Amino acid sequence: MRIKKGDTVYVIAGKEKGKKGKVIQFLKQNSRALVQGVNFSKRHARQTRQDQPGGILQKESAMHLSNLMFYCPRCSKPSRLGAKFLSDGSKTRICKNCQEMV
C-alpha cells in the first residue's frame, strides 16, 4: 500500500468523485481508508445521557483504496506513486508525474 496516514488523496470513483481530503485512518486488513471530509454516513442516535445530544449524527465512512489516488502537492494533481532507492540505501516515495520526492 503506497497511500499512508496523513497523505492528501483524490477520490476517483463513487458518489464523492472529484473531492480531496486527508487520510485520517488506514485500515490495512480491509484495504480501506478513512478520509477527512469525504463519504459521510448518517446515524440516528438516541440521547442516552444528559450531556450527550441525540438526533442525526454524521461521520466519515471508510473508502476502498481503489477509489482513491494520491494527490501531489507539488504538481497539484492526482498521480501515481513510485519507489526510489537513495544512495544511502533508504527507500522513498516519488510522484510519477513530477518525479519529486513525497
N, C-alpha and C positions, 0 to 999 in steps of 0.2 A: 504494500500500500504506500503510495507516494504522497498522498494527502495526509497532513498531520494536524494535530490540535493547534489552533491559533492561525492557521492559513486562511486567506480570503479565497472563497470559491464562488463560481458562477454556476447557476442552475441551467442545464442544457435540455432538460426534458421534464414533463409533468405540468401540473397546473400553475406552478410557480416559475415557469420558464422565463429567463431573462433577468432574474433577480440575483443579487450577490450578497454575501454575508460572511461572517467569520465563523469558523468551526469551533463550537463550544466543547463538544464531547465527541470522542471517537469510539464507536462500538465495533471492535475488530472481529468478534465472533460472528456478527450478523452482516458484516460489510456495510455498515451504516454510519452516518454521521449526523450530529445534531448541529444545525446551522442557525445562528442568531438572526432573528427577524424573518425567517422563511419557514413555510409549511406549518402554519398554526392549526391546532385542533382545539375544538371547544369541548368542555366538560361541565356537566351540570352538577353542582355540589350543594349540599345542604349545610346550613350553619350548624356546626357541631359544638362550638364553644362560643362564649360571648365575644371574644376578641377576633374570631375568625369570620370573615364575611362569606355569605352564601351567594348563590347565583351562578351565572355562566362564566367560567374561567377559561382563559386562553393560554396555551403554552405551545412551545415548538415541539414538533414531532420529528423523529429521525427520518432521514432520506437515504436511499441507497446510493452507494458511491458511483454507480454507473450513470446516475443523473447529475453528477457534479463534475466540474472541471476547475482546475487551479486557475486563479486569476492573478496574472503577473502585475505587480505594482510598477515595474519599470516601463514596460511597453503598453500598459493599460488595456490589456485584452486577455481573454481566456487562452490558455496554451497548455500543451502537454509538458510533462516534466521528464527530464533525463538525469542520468547519474554521470559524474565525472570524478576520476581519481586525481588528487593533487599530488605534487612532488613529494610531500612528506608522508604519503601513504593513506591519508584520510579521504573519505568519500563525501562528496557534496552533491546537492541537487542543483540542476540548471534548467532554465527556461529554454524550450526548444525553438522559440521564435527569436529572442534577442541574445541567446547564449550567455546570459548573465547568471551569476550565482544567486540562489534564493536563500 
